[in-house]
Amino acid sequence: MSNNFLRRVDLIFDQDCNLKDILKSTYQRANDDIINELLESGLKGRGGAGFPTALKWKFTSEQADPDKYIVCNADEGEPGTFKDREILFKVPQKVFGGMAICAKVINAKEGFLYLRGEYRFLLPELEKQLDAFHKVINEIGVNFKIKIIMGSGAYICGEESALFESMEGDRGEPRNKPPYPTVSGFRKKPTVINNVETLVYSFMIFRYGARKFKELGTADSRGSKVFSISGDTPKPGIYELELGMSVEQFVDEFGDGDTKAVQVGGASGFCVPRKKFKDTIIGFEGVPTGGSMMLFNSSRSMYNVLKNYLEFFEEESCGQCTPCRVGCQQLKLGIEAVKKGERHAAYLEQLQKLAQTMKITAKCGLGQSVANSFFSIVENFKEEMIY
Amino acid sequence: MTETKELVKKLADKHGRVRESLIPILQGVVQEERYISSEAMTEIARELDISAAKVYGTATFYSFLDTQPRGKYVIRVCRTISCAMKGKNLIIQELEDILKIKIGETTQNRKFSLLETNCLGWCHKGPAMLVNDEAYTELTPEKVREIINEYMIK
């Protein structure tokens, strides 16, 4: 655990690994043994929600249905997030490797990688890499095939059940939960759906062993994580860092000396103002994140930032449930009215109530998480909302 | 048989006549015809034996499945915050100047369409845009002019 410094780690990008050997040795192990190793590592899903990966695999493995699937969610679309693109570009074989290990555990014959439409330029190389992967799988006598499915430009399809709807040829509208994908996912069959980064880490855990992974991070946030850093920073880009750092440590390393706020977790995440940098941990004990870190310096208007987020949500809401469809529009109209002086500043409180209602009543994570950025920006930068 | 009819049939042969093939077929139509016409939607409905309303409902949901005519090259400029902070407005202004169209429009010769889009995943290298599937990053007005000039002579 590092509380005094921010540690760069390299577990996934430049490390060579022999796909064939790792798959061969993992395939020789009992499924319980594999799940236990993953459980021991403490790996939580790297898409943002943070569900323990081993449990997701375990629950799916316990389903009696003979048809099960592993789906890799490569539909990252959160503003500020671009880590999966880098992973798919640099180490796709490790992603496929993670899918193959999961396939063994849950007994799946088919896997799918759902790639966002904006990343279609990755497709030719990914197909090539996939051919090479299938050859390796064949050589070790494993019956498992991966197919790539292209998205068509819809942020909501990153939501797991909306992604299944899209794979099945429908509008990407989230389903009611439960049932969860472990019971009823793609084609209503038990499905493990993991984020790209989660699958890479799963694979690397079987190269290094759980212990090495577990040694990194904190009790609530084990291991390392890929961060995508943008905004007012002299060092924008992709970095793999140990979990458990404070926002202050992060800003010391990546800020431009004038950072007034850090948006942790993208548009649906939390805005941390300067006065809270020191006491806020980046991780599940503080502000959770799928990896997006946006820095804003004092030249930026947080009103404009919030308005841009709300425009994003307004457009990307699937429109299925009223709290999200109407709520996103009203929040945007509301802050505009306050800014123009058409509404009194006290109206912001009513808008916060609306955001709270969305958090409770929206059908899926999109509508529920709008409140995160809304609250944290309005609370901490109220004066910028008014004048 | 019209060209659209033939195309839809060919795509249905390739992807199969099941509901799961709907989006790949729609994507195929966009690739060939630049947009999904109502004729294409009706044909797809017939081939997959689903209602045209279902096809319409799915097609209009996704921002890359264009349902109005687009140019040969569709330019999508990222409007999300990181790109906005790095000057995407200047990029759009430059594109509007060069192409003599506004956001949402298509040039008269049907060569270019200009659109704004949500997060392209190049937040560290903004401003960014896609021309069809090709990504261009760290744009400046000069760079944009060079890129578009190359497409003009294609």
Boltz contact constraints between the chains, C-beta under 6 A:
constraints:
  - contact:
      token1: [A, 77]
      token2: [B, 119]
      max_distance: 6.0
  - contact:
      token1: [A, 79]
      token2: [B, 80]
      max_distance: 6.0
  - contact:
      token1: [A, 79]
      token2: [B, 81]
      max_distance: 6.0
  - contact:
      token1: [A, 79]
      token2: [B, 119]
      max_distance: 6.0
  - contact:
      token1: [A, 80]
      token2: [B, 123]
      max_distance: 6.0
  - contact:
      token1: [A, 82]
      token2: [B, 121]
      max_distance: 6.0
  - contact:
      token1: [A, 82]
      token2: [B, 123]
      max_distance: 6.0
  - contact:
      token1: [A, 85]
      token2: [B, 121]
      max_distance: 6.0
  - contact:
      token1: [A, 117]
      token2: [B, 64]
      max_distance: 6.0
  - contact:
      token1: [A, 118]
      token2: [B, 120]
      max_distance: 6.0
  - contact:
      token1: [A, 118]
      token2: [B, 121]
      max_distance: 6.0
  - contact:
      token1: [A, 120]
      token2: [B, 133]
      max_distance: 6.0
  - contact:
      token1: [A, 121]
      token2: [B, 133]
      max_distance: 6.0
  - contact:
      token1: [A, 121]
      token2: [B, 135]
      max_distance: 6.0
  - contact:
      token1: [A, 152]
      token2: [B, 62]
      max_distance: 6.0
  - contact:
      token1: [A, 152]
      token2: [B, 64]
      max_distance: 6.0
  - contact:
      token1: [A, 152]
      token2: [B, 65]
      max_distance: 6.0
  - contact:
      token1: [A, 153]
      token2: [B, 62]
      max_distance: 6.0
  - contact:
      token1: [A, 153]
      token2: [B, 63]
      max_distance: 6.0
  - contact:
      token1: [A, 153]
      token2: [B, 64]
      max_distance: 6.0
  - contact:
      token1: [A, 154]
      token2: [B, 62]
      max_distance: 6.0
  - contact:
      token1: [A, 168]
      token2: [B, 20]
      max_distance: 6.0
  - contact:
      token1: [A, 169]
      token2: [B, 19]
      max_distance: 6.0
  - contact:
      token1: [A, 169]
      token2: [B, 20]
      max_distance: 6.0
  - contact:
      token1: [A, 169]
      token2: [B, 22]
      max_distance: 6.0
  - contact:
      token1: [A, 169]
      token2: [B, 23]
      max_distance: 6.0
  - contact:
      token1: [A, 171]
      token2: [B, 57]
      max_distance: 6.0
  - contact:
      token1: [A, 171]
      token2: [B, 58]
      max_distance: 6.0
  - contact:
      token1: [A, 171]
      token2: [B, 61]
      max_distance: 6.0
  - contact:
      token1: [A, 230]
      token2: [B, 82]
      max_distance: 6.0
  - contact:
      token1: [A, 230]
      token2: [B, 123]
      max_distance: 6.0
  - contact:
      token1: [A, 230]
      token2: [B, 124]
      max_distance: 6.0
  - contact:
      token1: [A, 231]
      token2: [B, 82]
      max_distance: 6.0
  - contact:
      token1: [A, 236]
      token2: [B, 124]
      max_distance: 6.0
  - contact:
      token1: [A, 237]
      token2: [B, 124]
      max_distance: 6.0
  - contact:
      token1: [A, 305]
      token2: [B, 81]
      max_distance: 6.0
  - contact:
      token1: [A, 308]
      token2: [B, 81]
      max_distance: 6.0
  - contact:
      token1: [A, 308]
      token2: [B, 84]
      max_distance: 6.0
  - contact:
      token1: [A, 312]
      token2: [B, 118]
      max_distance: 6.0
